[in-house]
Amino acid sequence: MLQPSSNQHPVTASGLVKFVETAAGRIDILQRIDLEVSPGEAVAILGASGSGKSTLLGLLAGLDQASSGEVRLFDTPLSGLDEDGRAALRAGKVGFVFQSFQLLSGMTALENVMLPLELAGHQDPEQAAKAALSQAGLALRLHHYPSQLSGGEQQRVALARAFAPDPRILFADEPTANLDAHTGERVADLLFKLQEQSQTVLILVTHDEMLAGRCDRRLYLRDGMLESEA
């Protein structure tokens, strides 16, 4: 279960701006984004392709740096941390699920799930990984490599890997986009089941209105600005 936090909002952004300079001039990607996410909340961020959804997710997770403005994770401003400091802040407390699964091809399903547990210093990473994979319906796939798994199975391994350390925040970037409708629905069912059980904050980037509709709140990126659902 989610550990109690003294911070009312595990994720906040204030005045967040992102732009890039090109030979043709400045390109504004995000303009003055303000966002507060409460403990246990599931938030969907929607928008057209190229609207900056993944850029915003990367900024909120501390994988990228804003041009101006501030992101705070667990009440810690990311602007005051270098890359190693941001990684240390996320360790064991932040999970990720991506569209492309991002499993290590030379590791079995069990080893892929064990890795973040080992990095977080878990006392019994193997048992915790087995439990997570079993909960994902993959108890018979522990020793299979990614190439031996279907796309849906690979994404369920990715979900097991993300939730196994019991993170306080999960960032998900188009987690069902590479799957057919039926498989995507099963993966979505698992995602929201695990999120509800753990009360992990979920920040989900998607273009799928049905998937977004399962979240507590939907936000839209339009012209670089974040808008609440009408």
N, C-alpha and C positions, 0 to 999 in steps of 0.2 A: 504494500500500500504506500501511497504518497506520504512522505514524512512531513510533519507540520513545518510551516515556514513562517518566519517573522515578517516576511515581505508579502504585502497584500497582492502584488502583481509580480509573478516570477519573470515576466517579459514585459518591458516597456520600451517604447521608442518615442522620441520627442524631436520635432523639427528635422526629421531625417531627410537628407538630400543626397542624391547620387547622380553624378554626371561624368562624362568622359570627354576628353579633348581629342579631336581628330584634325586631320589636315583641312577638312572642310569646315571646321569650327566645333563649338561645344554642342554635345548632345545631352539633353536632360533626360534622365531615365526615371528618377523619383523626385518628387517635389514636396518637401515639408510633410513627411509622414508622421502622424501621431497615432500611437496604438498602446493600449493596455490590455493584457491578458490575465485573467484571474486564475487561481489554482483550480485544477481539474477541468478547465474550460477547453472545449474543442472549437477552434476557429478556422473557417475556410477562407482562403484568399483566391478570388477568381479574377479573370481578365483575359482579354484576347492574347493570342500568341504575340510575343514581343512586348507585352505591356509592362514587363519588369517584375513579374511574380517571383521567379527564381532568384532574381537579384535581391529582392526584398527579403526572401527567406534566408539567403546567404548573409545578409547584413544582420538580421535578427539573431542568427546563430553564431555570429562572430567569425564566419568563414571569409568574409570580405569586410572592407572598411568603408564607411560612409565618407562622402566629400565634406559633409558638415552634419551637425545634429548629433544625437546621442542614443545609444542602445544600452539598456541595463539588463543584465541577467542576474537573477537572485540579488537584486539591489546593488550589483557591482557594475560600474560604468566600463564598457569595453574599450573606450578610447584611451584609458589609462593603462591598458595591457598590451604587451607585444604578442606575437603569434603563439609563443610557448605559454604565456600567461593565459591567453584565451583557451588554449587546449587544456590547460590544467583546470580552469574553471568548469569546462564542460565535462571533464573526465568523471564517468560514473553517474552523471546527473543529466546528461543530454544524449538523446538517441536520434538516429537518422534513418530514414527509409527513402530510397531514390527510385526513379523510374527504371533505371538500368540494373537494379538488384545490387551490383557492386560486391558480389561475393568473390573471395579469393579462389581462383580456379584450382590451385594446387592443394587446397584444404578440403576435407570432408565437411558435410553439413555441421557435424558436431564440433569440429575444429574451428569453423567459421564463427559459431556462436560462443565458443569458449574464449576466443581471442580477446574481445573487449572485457570479459569478466576477469581474465588474467591481468590485463593492463590496469584494471580498477582494483586489483589486489583482493579479489573475492577468495574466501577461504576454501571453497570447494567448487571451482569453476566447471568441472566435468558434470557433477550432479546437477548443478543449476542449469547448465546448457541442455542436458537431457530432459529436464523437467520442462524447459521452455519449448523445446522441439516437440515433446509429447503434447503439450497444450496446443501447439500449432498443427497437430495431426500428423506429425512426421516421425513418430517413434520407430517406424520401420525403415527410415531413410537416414539414420544417423551417420552411417559410414559411406554414403553415396557422395560423389563429387558433383559440383554444379553441372557439369556436362551430362551427367546421368539423371538429372532432374528436369521436369517440365518447367515452363516459365512460372506457372502458378506455385509450384513447389519451391522454386528458387525465391520467389517473393515472400513465401511463408517462412523460409529460413531467414530472410532478411528481417522480417518482423520479429521472429524469435530472438535474433541477435540484438535488435534494437531494444526490446522489452526486457531481456534477461537481466540486465544490471539494475532493473527497477528505476528507470530514469524519471526525473521530475518533469522534463520537457521532451516531447518528441516532435521533430521537424520532418514532415513528409512531403516530397516533391513529386507530384503526379504518380502516386504509388500503383495505380491500376492502368496507366496509359498503354503499357506494352502487353496487356492481357486481353483476351476475348471477353465478351460481356459476361458470360457465365462464370468464368474463372475470376474475373475482376470483382464480381459480386461476392464470391466466396472469400477473396482476400479482404475486401472491405468489411465483411461481417467479422472476420478475425481481428482486423485493426480496431474496430469500434468495441468489440468485446474486450480486448486487452486494455484498451484505453479506459473503458468504464470500470473494469475491475481494479485497475491500478490508480485511477483518478489522476493519470498523467496529463499534463497540459499537452494538447495536440494543436499544432499549427500546420495546416494542410493547404498546399498549393495545388490547385486543380482547375481544369476547364470543364469538368463534369458536374453539371448542376445537381444531378441526383446524388452523387457522392457528397457534394457540399451540403445538400439538404439534410444530411445526417448529423451535421455539426450543430453546436449551440448557436453559432453566429456566423453570418456570411458577410464578407467584405469584398468590394470590387475595386480593382485598379483601373482607372480610366485617366488617360493623359497624364500619367505619372502621379496621380493623386488617389488616395484611398477613401472610398465612400462606403458608408453603411448601406445595407439593403434597404430599399425604399419600403 
